[in-house]
Amino acid sequence: MGVCSVSTVVKSIDDYRAIVGDERVDEIYRLAEPFRGARVLHINGTAFGGGVAELLATLVPLMQNLGLNAEWQVMRGTDEFFTVTKAMHNSLQGATIQWTPEKYDIWLQYNQMNADLFDQDFDFVIVHDPQPAGILQFLSQRNGGQCRGKWIWRCHLDLTEAQPEVWAFLHRYVEIYHAAIFTLEDFVPEDLNGPEIFIVPPAIDPLSPKNIDLLPGTVSEILARYRIDTQRPILSQISRFDQWKDPLGVIDGYRLVKKEMPEVQLIMVASMAHDDPEGWACFERTLRRAGEDFDIHFLTNLNGVGNIEVNAFQRASTVVVQKSLREGFGLAVAEALWKGKPVVAGGVGGIPLQIQYGRNGYLVITLAEFANRVLHLLHHPKTAERMGKAGKEYIRQNFLITRHLRDYLKIFNQLSDSACGGK
C-alpha cells in the first residue's frame, strides 16, 4: 500500500506472563495459532498523539510476535483533510457544526486518494475511526464490488449524540464492513445493521514507557526539571487540548480546590497531534484561563515531555483527574489507576467502565462535585491510597493490552468462517 508505514519496536507476549499469568498468555498463543502468517493491516489517521496511536504501537508488534504478518499504515492527508475530520469527530460526539458540500467532498477526495494507493491484499483490515472509513467503498468500486479479506471498522468514539446528518453521511460507508467494533454497546447506532457488531474496550500496555515502574529518584528528577514541587499536593490531567476534555473546567475546578487548599498545584499535560488542528486554539484558550497562576504547569511534547515524563507526572500526582464531557474510553484513566492513583473523572462514555465509584475513584458531573471529591481525597490520604491499590488490580484484571489482543484474535476466529467480499 502506498501510504505511510509506521515502524514499531519489537515486543514479546511472554514478557507479560509475570503481570497477567501463564494461563492468559497461553490462551493468546492458542487463539493466534490459526493465524500464523495471516496478513493484518491497521489503518488510522496519525502515528503520534492520541489513544489510537498508543494502542497500535503495542498491538501491532504483539501480533507480529505471535506470527501474524501485521502492519500499521497511516493514511495520507493534508491540513484541509484533518480540519474536516476533526469537525467530523466533533459532530459525531455531539457538536452541532455547519456542514457544506465542500467539507464532504474533501473527506471523499482523500479517501478516494488513499484507496487508489491501496495495492496489496490482506486477510484482515482494521480501519480506525472516521478518517479512513471510506477507503473500503472506493476500493470495492475499483474492484467490481469485491475486496479480499475481512474489513473491520473500529470506532473509538461515543456516537450516542452524533449529529444526524453527519452520521447519515458516514453510515453508507461503514454499513458495508464485515464487522464493526465499539467500546460500549450503548455506542452502537441502532441503524447500523450491515456489519457484525463486537464490543471491545481499549486497554493499556503495562510495559510501555508510559506505564513501566519508575524509581522514585527518577520521578523526583523529572519533576525538578519542570520546577514542580513534590512536597505539595499535585493534581494532573493528561489529555489533548480538546473541548471534550474540558480543560477550562479543569482549571475552574482546581481554583475551587485551591480556595480551601492554597498549596495545591495543577499539571496539564498533552501531546499535540498533527491531525488535530483545533488543539492549538484550545491550548491558547486554556492558557488565557490560567492567567498568571504559576502553580498551573502546561507541559507538552514541544517542551520535551515524552512518555517517561508523563509516567513520572502521574506517579507524582496526589489525585489524577479526567474531567471529560465526552469520552470514547479515556486511556489516561486506566494509566493513572495502573499507577495506583485514585481518579476523579467525568461520568461519561467509557470512563464508568474503569471507575468503580468509591472503590478506585469518583465519577462526577458538576464542577462542585469535582472539587468536593478531589478535596475529599486530598484530606484523606489513606482513603486515596486504598483506592489506588484497588484501581491497579482492577486494571490488571480488565484493561491490559493482553486482554485487548485476545479480543481481536477471538474476532478473527469468528470472522474467518464467514464468506469474503461483502455483506
Secondary structure, DSSP 8 states (H G I E B T S, - for coil): --SEE-------GGGGHHHH-HHHHHHHHHHHGGGTT-EEEEEES-SSSSHHHHHHHHHHHHHHHTT-EEEEEE----HHHHHHHHHHHHHHTT------HHHHHHHHHHHHHHHHH-----SEEEEESSTTTTHHHHHHHHTTT--SSEEEEE--S--TT--HHHHHHHHHHHTTSSEEEESSGGGS-TT--SSEEEE----B-TTSTTTS---HHHHHHHHHHTT--TTS-EEEEE--S-GGG-HHHHHHHHHHHHHH-TT-EEEEEE---TT-THHHHHHHHHHHHHTT-TTEEEEEGGGT--HHHHHHHHHH-SEEEE--SS-S--HHHHHHHHTT--EEEES-TTHHHH--BTTTEEEE-SHHHHHHHHHHHHH-HHHHHHHHHHHHHHHHHHSBHHHHHHHHHHHHHHHTTS-SS--
